[in-house]
Amino acid sequence: MDFLMLNSSGFPILSTLIFLPLAGALALLAIPGANAQRYWTLLVTGVTAAISLPLYSGFDASTAKYQFGEHIPWISSLDINYTLGIDGISLLLVLLTTLFMPLCVLGSWKYIETRVREFMICLLLMETSMLGVFMALDFVLFYILWEAMLIPMYLLIAVWGGPRKVYASIKFFLYTLAGSVLLLVAIIALYMSQGTFSIPALMGQSYSATFQLLVFLAFFLAFAIKVPMFPFHTWLPAAHVEAPTAGSVILASVLLKMGTYGFLRFCLPITPEATHVVLPYVQWLSVAGILYGGFTALAQQDMKKLIAYSSVGHMGFVTLGIFVLNQRGIEGAILQMINHGITTGALFFCVGMMYERTHSRELATAAGVGKFMPIYVTFLAFFSLSSLAFPGTNSFVGEFLILAGSFAENKILTAFAIPGAILAAAYMFRMVQRVIWGGTDNPEHKGLMDLNLREILTLAPLLVGVFWLGLAPEPVMNVMQASVANVLKQVGTASGGVVAVTSLMP
């Protein structure tokens, strides 16, 4: 238990964060009226966000140990425990989740008009499971929460989605369930090998070369589907397009990060030698995703599809940063996970706000609305600049660190990845140009109302995040440094070198 710093204050802050949304969901069953249900959900998510903020101020960034720990024996005969804790990596993802959920409630205020109670319950259940995934330090607890997330997300798409919601929801469920089965196989194999489900205890253990490779492949496929990496991405555009706005935002901002979090938490520390063996293949797969996502986004006429495919490219940068296995690359990848959550979530909000007015996501329909919606296009323009990694915005810092880390590892690889940034500029400028100065004289545009106060309050915090992380990212970088150094130590490249894995090399 020396890996865990128990919560000295006695207040179970991590458990509170997990179970408060769940309690809020149960209370919703007794609250009548759609508006009261909206306000209640906003209150619960707002309080959860407020409770999470002391995690940052109380976090000791000088150590890689898991902090605010809670440990309760659960099923002792199988060494299954209720163990929670966060390090510098999971802290940032916990804060991203808690701070985004109130915005998702605000963004759904008018969009969801039927079955409001059930919709809000799904949002709160999602929050419980997502927070639990980032805090769990026991594999059984992790897996239960990982699976629990599937059902409310499936319902969000299947019940409140678009015309092809059944197809999109089933595709999402089958893909992620297939990945979950592989994850379960890897967990059982590790338990049979070491006799424990403790995640920290399984890190740094000695495993045979063949065992590592098999476990790595099971982990990798499970997390690659969740990211999703090219070519496991085909469920993503359909899910994004058919999901309601809040569903798309949660998918982009938090759910996709569970895959990259899995790479950092499990693949690198538990199967380090296998990681080195497959490293070149994963790096080139990441570059393929960057280029594929960029070219495909460039061809889209549907704004939601454009942003969905851009996510494939952006997450390719994240996986590239993780698998170059150096400090700059992984720090850039983690920062880019946060950046992608902020920027892409904001863009999905923008598309949803346009859809509420025009009932269309087509670029042709939105062309030329800048004259009538100046506040809207101002937000859209800044978030688009962030998405293409314009200097001064958050994504620039993340992509710069990833490319710097990649350049140190493989210059040719970096040369192939850089066009992805150029493609991002091409498709984002194309979208912004069409929306602001589309040149059409659509008489229906004259009736369009600009953003109201609720919509401005939804987008404004995200714009603050874009410039805060773009101009002063150090407070966030400092939090993760010790944890990233520990991951590199576990994977065997703390000094920048590569461990010998000749027994596994082809």
Secondary structure as the mmCIF struct_conf table of DSSP 4:
data_model
#
loop_
_struct_conf.conf_type_id
_struct_conf.id
_struct_conf.beg_label_comp_id
_struct_conf.beg_label_asym_id
_struct_conf.beg_label_seq_id
_struct_conf.end_label_comp_id
_struct_conf.end_label_asym_id
_struct_conf.end_label_seq_id
TURN_TY1_P TURN_TY1_P1 ASP A 2 PHE A 3
STRN STRN1 LEU A 4 LEU A 6
TURN_TY1_P TURN_TY1_P2 SER A 8 SER A 9
BEND BEND1 GLY A 10 GLY A 10
HELX_RH_AL_P HELX_RH_AL_P1 ILE A 13 LEU A 28
TURN_TY1_P TURN_TY1_P3 LEU A 29 ALA A 30
BEND BEND2 GLY A 33 GLY A 33
HELX_RH_AL_P HELX_RH_AL_P2 ALA A 34 SER A 57
TURN_TY1_P TURN_TY1_P4 GLY A 58 GLY A 58
TURN_TY1_P TURN_TY1_P5 ALA A 61 SER A 62
BEND BEND3 LYS A 65 LYS A 65
STRN STRN2 TYR A 66 ILE A 75
HELX_RH_3T_P HELX_RH_3T_P1 SER A 76 LEU A 78
TURN_TY1_P TURN_TY1_P6 ASP A 79 ASP A 79
STRN STRN3 ILE A 80 ILE A 86
HELX_RH_AL_P HELX_RH_AL_P3 GLY A 88 GLY A 107
TURN_TY1_P TURN_TY1_P7 SER A 108 TYR A 111
BEND BEND4 THR A 114 ARG A 115
HELX_RH_AL_P HELX_RH_AL_P4 VAL A 116 MET A 135
STRN STRN4 ALA A 136 ALA A 136
STRN STRN5 ASP A 138 ASP A 138
HELX_RH_AL_P HELX_RH_AL_P5 PHE A 139 ALA A 148
TURN_TY1_P TURN_TY1_P8 MET A 149 MET A 149
HELX_RH_AL_P HELX_RH_AL_P6 LEU A 150 TRP A 160
TURN_TY1_P TURN_TY1_P9 PRO A 163 ARG A 164
HELX_RH_AL_P HELX_RH_AL_P7 LYS A 165 GLN A 194
BEND BEND5 GLY A 195 GLY A 195
STRN STRN6 SER A 198 SER A 198
HELX_RH_AL_P HELX_RH_AL_P8 ILE A 199 LEU A 202
TURN_TY1_P TURN_TY1_P10 MET A 203 GLY A 204
HELX_RH_AL_P HELX_RH_AL_P9 ALA A 209 LYS A 226
TURN_TY1_P TURN_TY1_P11 VAL A 227 PRO A 228
HELX_LH_PP_P HELX_LH_PP_P1 MET A 229 MET A 229
TURN_TY1_P TURN_TY1_P12 PHE A 230 PRO A 231
BEND BEND6 PHE A 232 PHE A 232
TURN_TY1_P TURN_TY1_P13 THR A 234 THR A 234
HELX_RH_AL_P HELX_RH_AL_P10 TRP A 235 GLU A 242
BEND BEND7 ALA A 243 ALA A 243
HELX_RH_AL_P HELX_RH_AL_P11 THR A 245 ILE A 250
HELX_RH_PI_P HELX_RH_PI_P1 LEU A 251 LEU A 255
HELX_RH_AL_P HELX_RH_AL_P12 LEU A 256 GLY A 262
HELX_RH_PI_P HELX_RH_PI_P2 PHE A 263 CYS A 267
HELX_RH_AL_P HELX_RH_AL_P13 LEU A 268 ILE A 270
BEND BEND8 THR A 271 THR A 271
HELX_RH_AL_P HELX_RH_AL_P14 PRO A 272 LEU A 298
TURN_TY1_P TURN_TY1_P14 ALA A 299 ALA A 299
STRN STRN7 ASP A 302 ASP A 302
HELX_RH_AL_P HELX_RH_AL_P15 MET A 303 PHE A 323
TURN_TY1_P TURN_TY1_P15 VAL A 324 VAL A 324
BEND BEND9 ASN A 326 ASN A 326
HELX_RH_AL_P HELX_RH_AL_P16 GLN A 327 THR A 358
BEND BEND10 HIS A 359 HIS A 359
STRN STRN8 GLU A 362 GLU A 362
HELX_RH_AL_P HELX_RH_AL_P17 LEU A 363 ALA A 366
TURN_TY1_P TURN_TY1_P16 ALA A 367 GLY A 368
HELX_RH_3T_P HELX_RH_3T_P2 VAL A 369 LYS A 371
TURN_TY1_P TURN_TY1_P17 PHE A 372 PHE A 372
HELX_RH_AL_P HELX_RH_AL_P18 PRO A 374 SER A 387
TURN_TY1_P TURN_TY1_P18 LEU A 388 ALA A 389
TURN_TY1_P TURN_TY1_P19 PRO A 391 GLY A 392
BEND BEND11 THR A 393 THR A 393
HELX_RH_AL_P HELX_RH_AL_P19 ASN A 394 GLU A 409
HELX_RH_AL_P HELX_RH_AL_P20 LYS A 411 TRP A 437
HELX_RH_3T_P HELX_RH_3T_P3 PRO A 443 GLY A 447
HELX_RH_AL_P HELX_RH_AL_P21 LEU A 453 LEU A 471
HELX_RH_AL_P HELX_RH_AL_P22 GLU A 474 VAL A 491
TURN_TY1_P TURN_TY1_P20 GLY A 492 GLY A 492
TURN_TY1_P TURN_TY1_P21 ALA A 494 SER A 495
BEND BEND12 GLY A 496 GLY A 496
TURN_TY1_P TURN_TY1_P22 THR A 502 LEU A 504
#
